[in-house]
Amino acid sequence: MEIPSQPTTPGAQGGFAAASPPRSGNAMISSDFETFLKMLTAQMENQDPLNPVDSTEFATQLATFSSVEQQVRTNELLTALGAQMGALSVSQLAGWVGMTARADMPVHFDGQPVTITVRPDDMADEARLVVRDRNGAELQRLPIDPVRQELAWSGETAAGASLPAGTYALSVDSYADGELIASTPVFVHARIVEARNENGRPILVMDSGQEVETGDIVGLQQAFDGT
């Protein structure tokens, strides 16, 4: 039993009318299942008693009916399972709320020093902290010790003025014998204030308002008053 496709309708400007928005897989299967059931019922009600449907063909139709029904139920179970798994992830991450995270993310600068972790390349004999604005324009290139360390980025210019409040991207350029050998991310320290599920992905919200995926977290530590 095949359902003929609908003809394409020309659009107002000589093209073709836009297709209907695609339905979700579960909604489409459920709709097809209902259509199949109606057609099978109509076929049984209107068959000729003197020339009934061939038993083999009828058995094939029933098998198709059973297969579609199982697919609908399987999709519903998978949807419910996905929702439960998302809730479980958020429940597990609830213990992270209140902790200080070290994450690969931009710096939200509000005039106060920001604690960061820098990791120059092991072969470096020189390193520079590179500061860029949200559009990627370089603003600063500050010399730092070429060793892994925590430091406070003050957000001050060479003249001692403070950069405007906003979001900045920090990285470290490593040099050996005057040659650039690596550029590595800077890990920002921030306190986690919320864990939530967004489109099936666990998201952590920092006290700066930034949102970070769990995969971007590289370290956690207990937050203490005054830190």
N, C-alpha and C positions, 0 to 999 in steps of 0.2 A: 504493500500500500504506500504509494508515494503522494505527497501533497505538492501540487504544482506551485512553483515559486511565483511571487507577484511580479507583474511587469514593471519595468523602470519607468518612472514618470518624468517627462521633460521638465526642467526648471523654468523659472520666469525669464532667465537671460539666455536661453538657448542651450543650456547645459542640462544637467540632470538634478533632480531634487535630492537633497541630502538624505542619506540613509538614516533610518531610525537609530537612536543611540543603542549600542550593544547592551544586551541584557547580561546579567551575571550568569555564570555557568549553572548554578543551582536553580535559578529562576527559569532559565531556558529549558533545562532538563525536566523540571516540574511541569512546565507548560506543554512540552512535547508528550509527556506521560499522560496528562489529562486528555490531550487531543487523541492520542492512540486509544485510550480507554473508550472515548466516545465513539470513535470509528468502529472499534471492535464490537461494541454493544449494538450499534446501528446495523452492522453486518449480520449479527445473530438474529436480531428482531425481524429483519427484512429478507432473510434467505428463503428460497423456495423449498417448502417442505418435501416436495417431490425430487428436488435436486439439491440436497444440502451441501454445505462446504465440505470439501475433501478432508478426511480425518488428518492426513499428514500435514496439509496446509494449516488446518486449525491448530494442531499441536505446535507448529512452528510459530504461529501468532501468539499462542499462550506463552511459549518460551521467551519470545521477545518482550511480551508484557511483563513477565517475571523479572527479566534482566533490567528493564527500564526502572521498575519499581525498586529493585535492589540498589541501583545507581543513585536514585533520589535519596533513599535512606542513608546510603554511605556518605553522600555529600553533606547531608544534614548532621550526621555524627561527626564528620571531620570539622565542620564549622563550629560545632559545640566544643569539640576538643581543642581547637585553636584558641577559642575564647578562654577556656579554662587554663591553658598553658600560659596565655598572656597575663591572666590574673595571678597565676602562680609566680611568674617572674617578678611582677611588681611586689608581691608579698615578700619574696625573698630579698628584694632590694630595699625594702622598708628599713632594714637594719642599717643601711648605709646613710640614711638621713641623719644629719647632724655631724657626720664625719667630714674631715678635710680630704679632698681628692686632689691627686696630681694628674692632670689631663692634658692631652694635646688639643688645645683650643686657643682661640684668639684671646688677647688681654682686654678686659673691660676696665678702662682707666677712668677714675673719678677724682683724680687729684691726690690720691693716697698711694704710697708705695705698694707695689704688687710683688708678692713672693713668687719666684720662678726657680725651676731647676734647669741648668744648662748642661749639655753633654757634648763637649767638643770631641772630635775624632781622637783616638788614642795616639795617633802618630803626629798630632799637631804640636808645633812649637809656638804658634800664635793663634789667637782666636778673636773674633769680633762679634759683638751682639748687634744684629741688624734689626732696625725698627722700621716698619712700613705702616702706612695708613690703610684704611679699609679698601682703598682702590688700588693698593699695591705700590704706591709711590714711596720710595725710600726716604726716610726722615733722619735717621741716625745710624751711625756705625761706630759702636763704642768698643774699645779694647777691653778684654777680660782675660783672666788667667785661663790657660788652655787645659783645665782639669774639670772633671765633673764636680759641680757645686750648687748649692742653693745661694741665691742672692736676691736682693730687693731692687727691683727696677723702679726708680723714682719718677720717671716720666719727665725729667728735666732736660731742657735744651742746653747746648754748649754755653749759652749766655746766662744760664741759671733760672730761666723762666720755665714755667710748667706748660707741658703740652695741653691742648684743649681736651676736655673730657670726651671720651669716645672709645671706639674699638680699634685695637692695633694688633698687627701680626708680628710676632717676634721669631727670629731664628738665629742660629749660630753658624758663622762661616769659619771653617778651620783651615789653617795654612801650615805648610811645611816647606822650609827654605824659600819662603816668599811665594809659593804656589798654592792656589786654592785646591784643597783635596776633598773637602766635604762640606755640605750644608745640612744641618740637622735641626729638627724642631725644638722649640722651647716648651717645657711643660709648666703649666700654670697651676698654682695652688688656689683652691676655692672651696668653700663649705657647701655641702649638698643640703638643700632645703626641701626637695620634693622628689619623689619617684613616681612616674606614671606610665601608663601604656598608651602609645599613640600609633594607631594603624598596625597593631600587632608588634610594635617595637618598644622595648623598655627605654624610657628617656629619663635622665637625671637633670634636675634644674638646680643651678648654682645660686648662691646668695647674690651674685651679680646680675642674675636674670638670664644668664646664658643656659642653653640647653645642650646636653652632651649625651651621646650614645654610650652605652656601657663599654663598647669596644675601644673607646678613646681614653678610658681610665687606665692609668698605668700604676697607680699606687693609692693607698688609703691609709689614713692614720686618725686616731682619736683626736677630736678638736678639744682644746682646752680654753678656758676663759682667758681672754687677753691675747689669743693667737689669731 
